[in-house]
Amino acid sequence: MYRILIVDDEPVIRKGITSFIDLKKEEITVDDQYANGAEALAALKKQPYDILITDIKMPLIGGIELTKQALELYP
């Protein structure tokens, strides 16, 4: 089972991504969703995720910086 972290500042996008994926068929769980990179980074420091889906432009920490820091935490 893969654990996904979705990060986007628009709730409709987060919901759309979640509803687009056939979670049971793909054996995926959407464990957390956050509206900005800072919240997501705090969550990543507590536990790893298998897949990170992130927007590029967000408040506080953007998606590219979030991805860089996630890779530093979990190479």
N, CA, C and O atoms as a MOPAC input file, in Angstrom:
PM7 MOZYME 1SCF
protein

 N      0.85400 1    -1.17500 1     0.00000 1
 C      0.00000 1     0.00000 1     0.00000 1
 C      0.90000 1     1.23900 1     0.00000 1
 O      1.78800 1     1.37200 1     0.84200 1
 N      0.66100 1     2.13100 1    -0.94300 1
 C      1.42000 1     3.37100 1    -1.04800 1
 C      0.70900 1     4.49500 1    -0.30100 1
 O     -0.51500 1     4.61500 1    -0.35600 1
 N      1.48100 1     5.30500 1     0.38800 1
 C      0.94100 1     6.45100 1     1.12100 1
 C      1.26800 1     7.73400 1     0.35300 1
 O      2.42200 1     7.97600 1    -0.00300 1
 N      0.23800 1     8.55800 1     0.10000 1
 C      0.39900 1     9.78300 1    -0.68200 1
 C      0.20500 1    11.00800 1     0.20000 1
 O     -0.64400 1    11.03400 1     1.09000 1
 N      1.02200 1    12.02300 1    -0.07600 1
 C      0.86700 1    13.34000 1     0.52900 1
 C      0.54500 1    14.31300 1    -0.60100 1
 O      1.32700 1    14.45000 1    -1.54200 1
 N     -0.59600 1    14.98700 1    -0.51500 1
 C     -1.01700 1    15.95900 1    -1.52800 1
 C     -0.89400 1    17.35800 1    -0.94400 1
 O     -1.38800 1    17.63200 1     0.15000 1
 N     -0.22000 1    18.25300 1    -1.69400 1
 C     -0.00300 1    19.61700 1    -1.22200 1
 C     -0.39800 1    20.59000 1    -2.33200 1
 O      0.21700 1    20.61600 1    -3.39800 1
 N     -1.42300 1    21.38300 1    -2.06800 1
 C     -1.87900 1    22.40700 1    -3.01400 1
 C     -2.65400 1    23.44700 1    -2.23300 1
 O     -3.39300 1    23.10700 1    -1.30900 1
 N     -2.49200 1    24.71800 1    -2.59500 1
 C     -3.16600 1    25.78200 1    -1.85600 1
 C     -4.63000 1    25.94000 1    -2.25100 1
 O     -5.34100 1    26.74400 1    -1.64700 1
 N     -5.09100 1    25.20200 1    -3.23700 1
 C     -6.48900 1    25.27800 1    -3.65700 1
 C     -7.21400 1    23.97800 1    -3.26400 1
 O     -6.87600 1    22.90400 1    -3.76300 1
 N     -8.20800 1    24.08100 1    -2.37000 1
 C     -8.92100 1    22.87900 1    -1.91400 1
 C     -9.57000 1    22.08500 1    -3.04100 1
 O     -9.60800 1    20.85500 1    -2.98600 1
 N    -10.07800 1    22.76500 1    -4.05700 1
 C    -10.74200 1    22.05600 1    -5.16400 1
 C     -9.74600 1    21.17600 1    -5.92300 1
 O    -10.11300 1    20.10600 1    -6.40900 1
 N     -8.51500 1    21.61100 1    -6.02500 1
 C     -7.48600 1    20.80900 1    -6.70300 1
 C     -7.14600 1    19.58300 1    -5.86100 1
 O     -7.04900 1    18.47300 1    -6.38500 1
 N     -6.96400 1    19.78400 1    -4.55300 1
 C     -6.67600 1    18.64200 1    -3.67300 1
 C     -7.79300 1    17.60200 1    -3.75300 1
 O     -7.52900 1    16.40400 1    -3.85100 1
 N     -9.03000 1    18.06600 1    -3.71100 1
 C    -10.17300 1    17.14700 1    -3.79200 1
 C    -10.21400 1    16.46100 1    -5.15700 1
 O    -10.50200 1    15.26700 1    -5.24000 1
 N     -9.92800 1    17.20500 1    -6.22500 1
 C     -9.93900 1    16.63800 1    -7.56800 1
 C     -8.90700 1    15.53900 1    -7.74400 1
 O     -9.18900 1    14.50200 1    -8.34500 1
 N     -7.71200 1    15.76700 1    -7.22100 1
 C     -6.66300 1    14.74200 1    -7.31400 1
 C     -7.09400 1    13.48700 1    -6.56000 1
 O     -6.93300 1    12.36900 1    -7.04900 1
 N     -7.63900 1    13.68600 1    -5.37500 1
 C     -8.08100 1    12.55300 1    -4.55600 1
 C     -9.18200 1    11.76300 1    -5.24200 1
 O     -9.16800 1    10.53200 1    -5.22200 1
 N    -10.13800 1    12.45800 1    -5.84900 1
 C    -11.25300 1    11.74600 1    -6.47900 1
 C    -10.88000 1    11.15500 1    -7.84100 1
 O    -11.55200 1    10.23800 1    -8.31400 1
 N     -9.84200 1    11.65300 1    -8.46500 1
 C     -9.41600 1    11.18500 1    -9.78300 1
 C     -8.75000 1     9.80800 1    -9.70700 1
 O     -8.86600 1     9.00800 1   -10.63600 1
 N     -8.06500 1     9.53900 1    -8.61600 1
 C     -7.32300 1     8.29300 1    -8.47100 1
 C     -8.25100 1     7.21200 1    -7.89900 1
 O     -8.94000 1     7.43700 1    -6.90400 1
 N     -8.25800 1     6.05300 1    -8.53200 1
 C     -9.01100 1     4.90800 1    -8.00100 1
 C     -8.15100 1     4.29000 1    -6.89700 1
 O     -7.32600 1     3.41100 1    -7.14500 1
 N     -8.36600 1     4.77200 1    -5.68400 1
 C     -7.49100 1     4.43300 1    -4.56700 1
 C     -7.45300 1     2.94400 1    -4.25200 1
 O     -6.38000 1     2.39100 1    -4.00800 1
 N     -8.60300 1     2.29400 1    -4.25300 1
 C     -8.63900 1     0.86200 1    -3.92300 1
 C     -7.95200 1     0.02700 1    -4.99500 1
 O     -7.19900 1    -0.89700 1    -4.68400 1
 N     -8.21000 1     0.35100 1    -6.24300 1
 C     -7.61500 1    -0.41400 1    -7.34000 1
 C     -6.09900 1    -0.28400 1    -7.33500 1
 O     -5.38900 1    -1.26400 1    -7.55800 1
 N     -5.60600 1     0.91600 1    -7.08300 1
 C     -4.16900 1     1.18100 1    -7.13600 1
 C     -3.46500 1     0.89100 1    -5.80800 1
 O     -2.24800 1     1.05300 1    -5.70700 1
 N     -4.22000 1     0.46200 1    -4.78800 1
 C     -3.67000 1     0.20900 1    -3.45700 1
 C     -2.93000 1     1.42200 1    -2.91500 1
 O     -1.76000 1     1.35100 1    -2.53800 1
 N     -3.64900 1     2.53800 1    -2.88900 1
 C     -3.09300 1     3.81900 1    -2.45700 1
 C     -3.97400 1     4.39200 1    -1.36100 1
 O     -5.19700 1     4.26000 1    -1.39700 1
 N     -3.33800 1     5.02900 1    -0.38700 1
 C     -4.08900 1     5.79700 1     0.60000 1
 C     -3.57500 1     7.22900 1     0.58200 1
 O     -2.36800 1     7.46700 1     0.59600 1
 N     -4.49300 1     8.16900 1     0.54900 1
 C     -4.12800 1     9.57700 1     0.66400 1
 C     -4.11700 1     9.86700 1     2.16100 1
 O     -5.16200 1    10.09200 1     2.77100 1
 N     -2.91900 1     9.85800 1     2.74000 1
 C     -2.80300 1     9.98000 1     4.18400 1
 C     -3.00500 1    11.41000 1     4.67000 1
 O     -3.63500 1    11.63000 1     5.70500 1
 N     -2.48300 1    12.37100 1     3.94300 1
 C     -2.59300 1    13.76600 1     4.37800 1
 C     -2.70500 1    14.69100 1     3.17300 1
 O     -2.27600 1    14.37400 1     2.06300 1
 N     -3.30600 1    15.85900 1     3.44500 1
 C     -3.40800 1    16.92100 1     2.45100 1
 C     -3.11500 1    18.24000 1     3.15700 1
 O     -3.62200 1    18.49300 1     4.25000 1
 N     -2.29600 1    19.07700 1     2.52700 1
 C     -1.93900 1    20.35600 1     3.12900 1
 C     -2.05500 1    21.47100 1     2.10200 1
 O     -1.94900 1    21.24600 1     0.89600 1
 N     -2.28000 1    22.70100 1     2.61800 1
 C     -2.49300 1    23.86100 1     1.76400 1
 C     -1.21200 1    24.63600 1     1.47300 1
 O     -1.22000 1    25.53400 1     0.63100 1
 N     -0.11400 1    24.30700 1     2.15000 1
 C      1.13900 1    24.99600 1     1.84200 1
 C      2.31700 1    24.08500 1     2.16100 1
 O      2.18900 1    23.08200 1     2.86400 1
 N      3.46200 1    24.47000 1     1.62200 1
 C      4.65300 1    23.64700 1     1.76400 1
 C      5.18800 1    23.56400 1     3.17800 1
 O      5.78700 1    22.55500 1     3.55100 1
 N      4.98500 1    24.60000 1     3.97300 1
 C      5.48600 1    24.59400 1     5.34900 1
 C      4.78300 1    23.52100 1     6.18300 1
 O      5.43300 1    22.78700 1     6.92800 1
 N      3.47500 1    23.43300 1     6.06000 1
 C      2.72700 1    22.39200 1     6.78400 1
 C      3.13900 1    21.00300 1     6.31100 1
 O      3.30500 1    20.08700 1     7.11600 1
 N      3.30200 1    20.85700 1     5.00800 1
 C      3.68900 1    19.56200 1     4.44900 1
 C      5.08800 1    19.16600 1     4.90700 1
 O      5.33100 1    17.99800 1     5.21100 1
 N      6.00800 1    20.12100 1     4.95900 1
 C      7.36700 1    19.82500 1     5.39700 1
 C      7.37900 1    19.38000 1     6.85800 1
 O      8.12000 1    18.46700 1     7.22200 1
 N      6.56900 1    20.01400 1     7.68800 1
 C      6.46100 1    19.59900 1     9.09200 1
 C      5.96100 1    18.15500 1     9.18500 1
 O      6.44900 1    17.37700 1    10.00500 1
 N      4.99500 1    17.80300 1     8.34800 1
 C      4.48600 1    16.42400 1     8.33200 1
 C      5.55200 1    15.45000 1     7.84200 1
 O      5.68600 1    14.34900 1     8.37500 1
 N      6.31200 1    15.85900 1     6.82400 1
 C      7.36700 1    14.99800 1     6.29300 1
 C      8.46600 1    14.74800 1     7.31900 1
 O      9.09500 1    13.69000 1     7.30800 1
 N      8.70100 1    15.70400 1     8.19800 1
 C      9.73200 1    15.52800 1     9.22200 1
 C      9.30100 1    14.49700 1    10.26200 1
 O     10.14200 1    13.91500 1    10.94700 1
 N      7.99400 1    14.27100 1    10.37900 1
 C      7.47900 1    13.29900 1    11.34700 1
 C      7.42100 1    11.88900 1    10.78400 1
 O      7.63500 1    10.91500 1    11.50500 1
 N      7.12500 1    11.78100 1     9.47000 1
 C      6.99400 1    10.45600 1     8.86700 1
 C      7.19700 1    10.53500 1     7.36300 1
 O      6.88700 1    11.55700 1     6.75100 1
 N      7.71500 1     9.46700 1     6.75800 1
 C      7.89900 1     9.45600 1     5.30000 1
 C      6.60500 1     9.10500 1     4.57100 1
 O      5.70600 1     8.47900 1     5.13000 1
 N      6.53600 1     9.51800 1     3.33200 1
 C      5.43800 1     9.17300 1     2.42900 1
 C      6.05400 1     8.53200 1     1.19500 1
 O      7.21700 1     8.77900 1     0.87700 1
 N      5.28500 1     7.71600 1     0.50700 1
 C      5.78700 1     7.07200 1    -0.69800 1
 C      5.72300 1     7.99300 1    -1.91000 1
 O      6.60400 1     7.95800 1    -2.77000 1
 N      4.67500 1     8.82200 1    -1.97800 1
 C      4.45700 1     9.70400 1    -3.13000 1
 C      4.10600 1    11.09200 1    -2.63500 1
 O      3.27600 1    11.25000 1    -1.73900 1
 N      4.73700 1    12.09600 1    -3.21900 1
 C      4.45200 1    13.49700 1    -2.91600 1
 C      3.91300 1    14.15800 1    -4.18100 1
 O      4.60700 1    14.22200 1    -5.19600 1
 N      2.67700 1    14.64900 1    -4.11900 1
 C      2.07800 1    15.39000 1    -5.23300 1
 C      1.93100 1    16.82500 1    -4.75800 1
 O      1.22400 1    17.08600 1    -3.78500 1
 N      2.59300 1    17.76000 1    -5.43500 1
 C      2.61400 1    19.13200 1    -4.95800 1
 C      2.45500 1    20.13900 1    -6.08800 1
 O      2.88200 1    19.91500 1    -7.22100 1
 N      1.82700 1    21.25100 1    -5.73900 1
 C      1.74000 1    22.40900 1    -6.62600 1
 C      3.10200 1    23.09000 1    -6.60400 1
 O      3.86400 1    22.92300 1    -5.65200 1
 N      3.41100 1    23.85300 1    -7.64000 1
 C      4.70100 1    24.54600 1    -7.68800 1
 C      4.63800 1    25.87000 1    -6.92900 1
 O      5.50000 1    26.15400 1    -6.09700 1
 N      3.62100 1    26.67300 1    -7.21300 1
 C      3.50100 1    27.98600 1    -6.57100 1
 C      2.49600 1    27.91200 1    -5.42700 1
 O      1.29800 1    27.71900 1    -5.63300 1
 N      3.02900 1    28.07300 1    -4.20100 1
 C      2.19100 1    28.04300 1    -3.00000 1
 C      2.74600 1    29.03800 1    -1.99700 1
 O      3.89300 1    29.46900 1    -2.11400 1
 N      1.93500 1    29.40600 1    -1.01000 1
 C      2.42900 1    30.30100 1     0.02900 1
 C      3.48400 1    29.60900 1     0.90800 1
 O      3.50700 1    28.38400 1     1.03300 1
 N      4.33700 1    30.41200 1     1.50000 1
 C      5.37400 1    30.00100 1     2.45200 1
 C      6.49600 1    29.21500 1     1.78600 1
 O      7.59500 1    29.74700 1     1.63100 1
 N      6.26400 1    27.99200 1     1.39300 1
 C      7.27500 1    27.18100 1     0.70000 1
 C      6.63100 1    26.61200 1    -0.55700 1
 O      5.59500 1    25.95200 1    -0.48900 1
 N      7.24600 1    26.86900 1    -1.69400 1
 C      6.73300 1    26.36700 1    -2.95900 1
 C      7.04300 1    24.88800 1    -3.15100 1
 O      7.79400 1    24.29000 1    -2.38000 1
 N      6.46100 1    24.31800 1    -4.17800 1
 C      6.59000 1    22.89300 1    -4.43700 1
 C      7.99400 1    22.43600 1    -4.78300 1
 O      8.39500 1    21.33800 1    -4.39700 1
 N      8.74500 1    23.25100 1    -5.49800 1
 C     10.11300 1    22.85000 1    -5.85900 1
 C     10.99000 1    22.80300 1    -4.61500 1
 O     11.74600 1    21.85200 1    -4.41900 1
 N     10.88900 1    23.83000 1    -3.77300 1
 C     11.66600 1    23.83800 1    -2.53200 1
 C     11.22900 1    22.69800 1    -1.61200 1
 O     12.06700 1    22.06200 1    -0.97200 1
 N      9.94100 1    22.44300 1    -1.54400 1
 C      9.42900 1    21.33700 1    -0.73700 1
 C     10.00500 1    20.01200 1    -1.22300 1
 O     10.41500 1    19.17700 1    -0.41700 1
 N     10.03600 1    19.82200 1    -2.51300 1
 C     10.57700 1    18.58300 1    -3.08400 1
 C     12.06000 1    18.43300 1    -2.76300 1
 O     12.51200 1    17.34000 1    -2.42000 1
 N     12.81800 1    19.51800 1    -2.87000 1
 C     14.24900 1    19.47400 1    -2.53200 1
 C     14.45100 1    19.06800 1    -1.07600 1
 O     15.29200 1    18.22300 1    -0.76700 1
 N     13.67600 1    19.67300 1    -0.19000 1
 C     13.82700 1    19.36000 1     1.23000 1
 C     13.35200 1    17.94600 1     1.55200 1
 O     13.91800 1    17.28000 1     2.41800 1
 N     12.32100 1    17.49400 1     0.86100 1
 C     11.83400 1    16.11500 1     1.04900 1
 C     12.91700 1    15.11500 1     0.62800 1
 O     13.12300 1    14.10000 1     1.29300 1
 N     13.59900 1    15.40600 1    -0.46700 1
 C     14.67100 1    14.52700 1    -0.93200 1
 C     15.85900 1    14.52200 1     0.03400 1
 O     16.53700 1    13.50400 1     0.17200 1
 N     16.11500 1    15.64400 1     0.69700 1
 C     17.16500 1    15.68100 1     1.70200 1
 C     16.80300 1    14.81800 1     2.91000 1
 O     17.65700 1    14.13900 1     3.48100 1
 N     15.52100 1    14.85500 1     3.28900 1
 C     15.07100 1    14.05100 1     4.43000 1
 C     15.06500 1    12.55800 1     4.10200 1
 O     15.48400 1    11.73400 1     4.91400 1
 N     14.59000 1    12.22200 1     2.91400 1
 C     14.42000 1    10.83100 1     2.49900 1
 C     14.99200 1    10.63300 1     1.10200 1
 O     14.24800 1    10.64700 1     0.12100 1
 N     16.31500 1    10.44700 1     0.99900 1
 C     16.95900 1    10.34500 1    -0.33400 1
 C     16.46800 1     9.21900 1    -1.18200 1
 O     16.93600 1     9.04400 1    -2.30700 1

